[in-house]
Amino acid sequence: MPALRGHHLICLQFFRGEGYNAEFVRNLEKILKRADDREIDVVNGADDVCGKCPYLDHARCRYSEGADEGIAEMDRKALLLLNCSRGEKVYWKEIGQRIPGLFPHWYETYCTVCSWRGACEKDELYRHLRSSLSREA
């Protein structure tokens, strides 16, 4: 059973084959393949994605100063928006169904300042949800 933290439950919905390096991308692909029809264990802190991240250091993110604290807050907000909690088991498709409803808030709060935004913009669902925001404004 894949273990994923809050923001990965949202952000991986838009994954299209990009990452820090080839090992990281292969890991993401394996996780998503396993998650497709199985339950996912919702966790706090470093998860199966983080396990192959070059910035993981003793279960903490060292991407930048304060990254670990910022990611923990993002995870907290993601779980709140998804109506999930640590230790819960969820299905990937169920999470995917919740994305349109939470996307406006997630986009405004996180996507606009995210260094991965360019990768997500290649995803059809992401582009559709983003264009819906423009029409609503």
C-alpha positions as CSV (number, residue, x, y, z in Angstrom):
1,M,0.0,0.0,0.0
2,P,1.5,3.3,-1.0
3,A,2.0,5.9,1.8
4,L,1.4,9.5,0.7
5,R,1.5,12.8,2.6
6,G,-1.2,15.5,2.2
7,H,0.2,17.7,-0.6
8,H,1.3,14.6,-2.6
9,L,-2.3,13.4,-2.6
10,I,-3.2,16.6,-4.5
11,C,-0.1,17.4,-6.5
12,L,0.5,13.9,-7.9
13,Q,-2.9,14.1,-9.6
14,F,-1.1,16.4,-12.1
15,F,2.1,14.3,-12.5
16,R,3.3,13.9,-16.1
17,G,6.8,12.4,-15.9
18,E,8.9,15.1,-14.5
19,G,11.0,15.2,-11.4
20,Y,14.4,15.9,-9.8
21,N,16.2,13.0,-11.6
22,A,15.4,9.7,-13.3
23,E,15.4,7.7,-10.1
24,F,12.9,10.1,-8.6
25,V,10.6,9.9,-11.6
26,R,10.7,6.1,-11.8
27,N,9.7,6.1,-8.1
28,L,6.8,8.4,-8.8
29,E,5.6,6.2,-11.7
30,K,5.8,3.1,-9.5
31,I,3.9,4.8,-6.7
32,L,1.1,5.9,-9.0
33,K,0.9,2.5,-10.6
34,R,0.5,0.9,-7.2
35,A,-2.0,3.6,-6.1
36,D,-4.3,3.3,-9.1
37,D,-6.5,0.5,-7.7
38,R,-5.4,0.2,-4.1
39,E,-5.8,2.0,-0.9
40,I,-3.3,4.7,0.0
41,D,-2.1,5.2,3.6
42,V,-2.3,8.9,4.5
43,V,0.8,9.8,6.5
44,N,2.4,12.8,8.0
45,G,6.0,13.7,7.2
46,A,8.2,11.9,4.7
47,D,6.4,9.4,2.5
48,D,7.1,7.0,-0.4
49,V,7.7,10.0,-2.7
50,C,10.2,11.6,-0.3
51,G,12.1,8.4,-0.1
52,K,13.8,9.0,-3.4
53,C,14.1,12.8,-3.2
54,P,17.6,14.1,-3.3
55,Y,16.7,16.7,-0.7
56,L,15.5,14.3,2.0
57,D,17.9,14.3,5.0
58,H,17.0,12.3,8.1
59,A,13.3,12.5,7.3
60,R,13.4,16.3,6.7
61,C,13.2,18.3,3.5
62,R,16.3,20.3,2.9
63,Y,15.2,21.8,-0.4
64,S,15.5,25.3,1.0
65,E,15.6,27.1,4.4
66,G,12.4,26.4,6.2
67,A,11.1,24.0,3.5
68,D,10.2,21.2,5.9
69,E,8.0,23.5,8.0
70,G,6.4,24.9,4.9
71,I,5.7,21.5,3.5
72,A,4.2,20.4,6.8
73,E,1.8,23.3,6.7
74,M,0.9,22.5,3.1
75,D,0.2,18.9,4.1
76,R,-2.0,20.1,6.9
77,K,-4.0,22.3,4.5
78,A,-4.2,19.6,1.9
79,L,-5.7,17.1,4.4
80,L,-8.1,19.7,5.6
81,L,-9.3,20.4,2.0
82,L,-9.4,16.7,1.2
83,N,-11.3,15.9,4.4
84,C,-8.7,13.3,5.2
85,S,-6.6,12.6,8.3
86,R,-3.3,10.8,9.1
87,G,-3.8,7.1,9.3
88,E,-6.8,7.0,7.0
89,K,-6.9,4.8,4.0
90,V,-8.2,6.4,0.8
91,Y,-8.5,5.4,-2.9
92,W,-6.6,7.4,-5.5
93,K,-9.8,7.8,-7.6
94,E,-11.7,9.1,-4.6
95,I,-9.0,11.8,-4.1
96,G,-9.1,12.6,-7.8
97,Q,-12.9,13.2,-7.5
98,R,-12.3,15.8,-4.8
99,I,-9.7,17.8,-6.8
100,P,-12.1,20.1,-8.8
101,G,-13.9,21.3,-5.6
102,L,-10.7,22.2,-3.8
103,F,-8.6,23.4,-6.8
104,P,-9.5,27.1,-6.7
105,H,-8.2,27.5,-3.1
106,W,-5.2,25.2,-3.7
107,Y,-4.3,27.0,-6.9
108,E,-4.4,30.5,-5.3
109,T,-2.6,29.4,-2.1
110,Y,0.1,27.1,-3.5
111,C,0.2,26.7,-7.3
112,T,0.9,30.4,-8.0
113,V,4.2,30.2,-6.0
114,C,5.2,26.6,-6.7
115,S,8.5,25.8,-8.5
116,W,6.7,22.7,-10.0
117,R,4.0,24.8,-11.7
118,G,5.5,24.5,-15.2
119,A,5.3,20.7,-14.9
120,C,1.7,20.7,-13.8
121,E,0.7,23.1,-16.6
122,K,1.4,20.2,-19.0
123,D,-1.4,18.2,-17.5
124,E,-4.8,18.4,-19.2
125,L,-6.8,18.3,-15.9
126,Y,-4.7,21.1,-14.4
127,R,-5.1,23.3,-17.5
128,H,-8.9,22.6,-17.5
129,L,-9.2,23.5,-13.8
130,R,-7.1,26.6,-14.2
131,S,-9.0,27.8,-17.2
132,S,-12.2,27.4,-15.2
133,L,-10.9,29.8,-12.7
134,S,-10.4,32.4,-15.4
135,R,-14.0,32.0,-16.5
136,E,-15.3,32.4,-13.0
137,A,-13.4,35.7,-12.4
